[in-house]
Structure formats: structure tokens, C-alpha cells
Amino acid sequence: MAKAIWNDVILADSQQCEIVEGNYYFPPDSINTEYFKESSTRTNCFWKGEATYYTIEVNGQENKDAAWYYPTPKEKAQNIKNYVAFWKGIKVEKSS
């Protein structure tokens, strides 16, 4: 079980996370989409493919490009297709 929290708001909550390179990737259906805005930012990973970013907005505060996902990952990263990971001060709490 893991939760992603920022500004005292739960952004994602799941028992089905995938852990890749130390990052918790949350399934798309575990995301509270009201806090997510599509960003135009894109980056590339040599083995996962192109990442697309979200800006997180909670109570009028914005955290630019604080979440990312792979809409069309390469073959070895298919297990995280559309799963969302976090950084930039977003806390991921793990529990058993």
C-alpha cells in the first residue's frame, strides 16, 4: 500500500504500485485526477521511452511537472504504461 501526498492532500492511493528504479508508479485508476493538469513537458528514458508530465495543483498552489507517466512505453516498461510517479516534494508513504 502506498499513498502520494502533497499539501496534506492524497493525490494517489493504491495497493498495486509498480516500483521501478526506486520510484512508486501508481495505477491510473488510483489517481485523484482533479489535482492533475497535463503539461507540455516531455523527457526520454533510453529504456522506458518518452515520459509525459503533469503539473499538480492543490488549494491554489502549483507544483510544475511534479508527476510523470509513460503513455507509450518501450517493451521492457510495459508494466508501467500510464502509471504515474511523483517527485518535487510529493511524499510517497508506504505501509504494509
C-alpha positions as a Markdown table, in Angstrom:
| # | Residue | x | y | z |
|---|---|---|---|---|
| 1 | Met | 0.0 | 0.0 | 0.0 |
| 2 | Ala | 1.3 | 3.5 | -0.9 |
| 3 | Lys | -0.1 | 7.0 | -0.9 |
| 4 | Ala | 1.2 | 10.1 | -2.7 |
| 5 | Ile | 0.6 | 13.3 | -0.6 |
| 6 | Trp | 1.2 | 16.9 | -1.2 |
| 7 | Asn | -0.1 | 19.9 | 0.8 |
| 8 | Asp | -2.0 | 17.5 | 3.1 |
| 9 | Val | -4.0 | 16.1 | 0.1 |
| 10 | Ile | -3.9 | 12.5 | -1.1 |
| 11 | Leu | -3.0 | 12.5 | -4.8 |
| 12 | Ala | -2.9 | 8.8 | -5.3 |
| 13 | Asp | -3.6 | 5.7 | -3.1 |
| 14 | Ser | -3.0 | 2.1 | -4.2 |
| 15 | Gln | -2.1 | -1.4 | -3.2 |
| 16 | Gln | -1.0 | -2.2 | -6.8 |
| 17 | Cys | 2.0 | 0.1 | -7.3 |
| 18 | Glu | 4.9 | -0.9 | -9.5 |
| 19 | Ile | 8.4 | 0.0 | -8.2 |
| 20 | Val | 10.9 | 1.0 | -10.9 |
| 21 | Glu | 14.3 | 2.5 | -10.1 |
| 22 | Gly | 13.1 | 3.3 | -6.6 |
| 23 | Asn | 10.0 | 5.2 | -7.8 |
| 24 | Tyr | 6.5 | 4.1 | -6.9 |
| 25 | Tyr | 4.3 | 4.1 | -10.1 |
| 26 | Phe | 0.6 | 4.3 | -9.2 |
| 27 | Pro | -2.1 | 2.8 | -11.4 |
| 28 | Pro | -4.1 | 5.3 | -13.4 |
| 29 | Asp | -7.3 | 4.4 | -11.6 |
| 30 | Ser | -5.7 | 5.3 | -8.2 |
| 31 | Ile | -5.1 | 8.9 | -9.1 |
| 32 | Asn | -7.3 | 11.8 | -7.9 |
| 33 | Thr | -7.4 | 13.4 | -11.3 |
| 34 | Glu | -8.9 | 16.7 | -10.0 |
| 35 | Tyr | -5.4 | 17.7 | -8.9 |
| 36 | Phe | -3.6 | 16.9 | -12.2 |
| 37 | Lys | -3.1 | 19.2 | -15.2 |
| 38 | Glu | -1.4 | 18.0 | -18.4 |
| 39 | Ser | 2.0 | 19.6 | -19.0 |
| 40 | Ser | 3.7 | 20.1 | -22.3 |
| 41 | Thr | 7.0 | 18.8 | -20.8 |
| 42 | Arg | 8.4 | 15.6 | -22.2 |
| 43 | Thr | 11.6 | 13.7 | -21.4 |
| 44 | Asn | 13.1 | 10.5 | -22.8 |
| 45 | Cys | 14.5 | 7.5 | -21.0 |
| 46 | Phe | 16.6 | 5.1 | -23.1 |
| 47 | Trp | 14.8 | 2.0 | -21.9 |
| 48 | Lys | 11.3 | 3.3 | -20.8 |
| 49 | Gly | 10.6 | 5.7 | -23.6 |
| 50 | Glu | 9.0 | 9.2 | -23.6 |
| 51 | Ala | 7.6 | 10.5 | -20.4 |
| 52 | Thr | 4.7 | 12.9 | -20.2 |
| 53 | Tyr | 4.3 | 15.2 | -17.2 |
| 54 | Tyr | 1.5 | 16.6 | -15.0 |
| 55 | Thr | 1.5 | 19.7 | -13.0 |
| 56 | Ile | -0.1 | 19.2 | -9.6 |
| 57 | Glu | -2.4 | 21.9 | -8.3 |
| 58 | Val | -3.8 | 21.8 | -4.7 |
| 59 | Asn | -5.6 | 24.6 | -2.9 |
| 60 | Gly | -4.3 | 27.2 | -5.4 |
| 61 | Gln | -0.7 | 26.1 | -5.2 |
| 62 | Glu | 1.1 | 24.6 | -8.2 |
| 63 | Asn | 3.9 | 22.1 | -8.4 |
| 64 | Lys | 5.1 | 22.1 | -12.0 |
| 65 | Asp | 5.9 | 18.8 | -13.7 |
| 66 | Ala | 5.7 | 17.0 | -10.3 |
| 67 | Ala | 4.3 | 13.8 | -11.8 |
| 68 | Trp | 5.1 | 11.8 | -14.9 |
| 69 | Tyr | 3.9 | 8.7 | -16.8 |
| 70 | Tyr | 4.7 | 6.7 | -19.9 |
| 71 | Pro | 1.7 | 6.6 | -22.3 |
| 72 | Thr | 3.6 | 4.5 | -24.9 |
| 73 | Pro | 6.5 | 2.8 | -23.1 |
| 74 | Lys | 9.1 | 0.7 | -24.7 |
| 75 | Glu | 8.7 | -3.1 | -24.5 |
| 76 | Lys | 10.6 | -3.6 | -21.2 |
| 77 | Ala | 8.5 | -0.9 | -19.4 |
| 78 | Gln | 5.0 | -2.1 | -20.4 |
| 79 | Asn | 4.2 | -2.9 | -16.8 |
| 80 | Ile | 4.1 | 0.9 | -16.0 |
| 81 | Lys | 2.1 | 2.0 | -19.1 |
| 82 | Asn | 0.1 | 5.1 | -17.9 |
| 83 | Tyr | 1.1 | 4.5 | -14.3 |
| 84 | Val | 2.0 | 7.8 | -12.5 |
| 85 | Ala | 5.2 | 8.5 | -10.5 |
| 86 | Phe | 6.0 | 11.6 | -8.4 |
| 87 | Trp | 8.9 | 13.8 | -7.3 |
| 88 | Lys | 9.5 | 17.5 | -6.4 |
| 89 | Gly | 8.4 | 17.3 | -2.8 |
| 90 | Ile | 5.5 | 14.9 | -3.2 |
| 91 | Lys | 5.7 | 12.5 | -0.4 |
| 92 | Val | 5.1 | 8.8 | -1.0 |
| 93 | Glu | 4.2 | 7.0 | 2.2 |
| 94 | Lys | 4.5 | 3.2 | 2.2 |
| 95 | Ser | 2.6 | 0.9 | 4.6 |
| 96 | Ser | 2.3 | -2.8 | 4.8 |
